[in-house]
Amino acid sequence: MSIKKLAGQTLWYGISSIAAKVILSLQTPIITRLLNKPNTVAQYGDFSVVFAYISFINVVYTYGLETAYFRFAAKGEDKNKLFQTSFTSLFVTTILFSTILILFRDSINTFAGLEGHTEYIIWCILIIAADTMAAIPFAKLRQDGKPRKYAFIRVAGIFVNLFLVIYLIAYCPEKVDNNPNSAFSKWYLQNTNVGFLILANLAQSLFTFLLLIGEWKEWRFKFDTNLWKRLIAYCYPMIIVGLGGMVNETLDRPMLRKLIPLDTLHAKMEVAYYAANYKIAIFITLFIQAFKMSAEPFFFSQAEDKNAPKTYARVMKWFVITLCLAFLFTTLYIDIIKYFVDRVYWGGLGVVPILLAANVSLGIYYNLSVWYKITDKMYMGIYITLMGATITLLINFLLIPIFGMYACAWATFFAYTCMMIVSYKVGQKYYKIPYSTKKLLAYLFVMFLLFFMQKLVMHLTDKVFVRLVSASVLMYLFIRLVLLVEKKELSKMPFIGKYVK
């Protein structure tokens, strides 16, 4: 796969990849505007906590088999045997894990604080199960280089989710008021907005899995024991890496609700403000997830090429430039982008730049992590991830009672930044990649410098027009810098090359 093809596939994956882990960008403005009263804001906080737990448990369900699938496919393993064994393994373990969780649903419900709705726990388990069974078919699409089909299936699922959210939360209350004695109305009144959001996500997961029938319809209960042992030997560290990653990515919301010294209602509202503004970082997160989807098979396919290190270095350079542009676009134009969520949630806007910077570090870390994946030193990924998880837990535990959501944001930043630095330092010893380190640091320095210049402008004036003019000038300066520094390489690229010349 060439870098040009990687960029093209990243674009397609970018349309939809974030759908696997968080509430999609299309939903956030709608949900925050539908849930903008104190009690409903608190329900959005509950929903955020529930999906933090789902993301956490999903790591155990998939146990890194997706990454192992790419690695063994790149090594020339028989693809049919690989698919059959991987899918069968997930099928068996999904049934086992789901059965255990359902048996303990009452205890889980109490821990999650879902007000006695044990059926919500079952719905969540079904979401995890459906997403798990879709993992290998999606991996097959990625390995086969079918980003358009991948994107179509993801987007189709998103619209199912979006339709049900609008229908259940915006349209149905009036319908229920007009027909209070109908069977649907009685069912509806027994549920909460949290339940409706979970139900919409369940519909998305099941619908998505059904759309993948072309990838799994040939599945038969076939299992190669020897291959499975080799797969597990490779991917078992991914469970620890994945759990550590989820600690960094999602566990701050449950900790915030538990540790902040507020009453239950206001604690849930604080979580909602934090979760909603976390979504504003979607412009960076979306690209990171998209890049991760397409880069993993790309890195493995290039591993044996003698020019692979230079290729990885070049990918890193353009990836960092893209992250800088995404960071600047979001922070410089925050006066417009803040309308992504309802104004009720604007109390948490202060965490946005911190989370964006954290995600810049995370994106670079994902790119750096290629070294331990292609050298089969997954245990190093465990150490680095556990270090990040420890930093996250420690800062959150100590500082949430004092600083609330800001402790969560800074914990995320320091965890990802430390992981990035350690991965770079250790990675260069095991797999030398000629990164343009000074140039990359210069781009990051200019990015932060321009951000603080805009903060000064925002401090001096409340006039939105002046702020937007300033933002546009600063954005232009960064783009101009990239064009000047990278002119030689840009001039050789298709489409934009003739303009650079």
Summary of the structure (lengths in Angstrom):
residues: 501
radius of gyration: 23.0
end to end distance: 26.9
largest distance: 71.7
contacts: 1688
relative contact order: 0.11
helix: 84%
strand: 0%
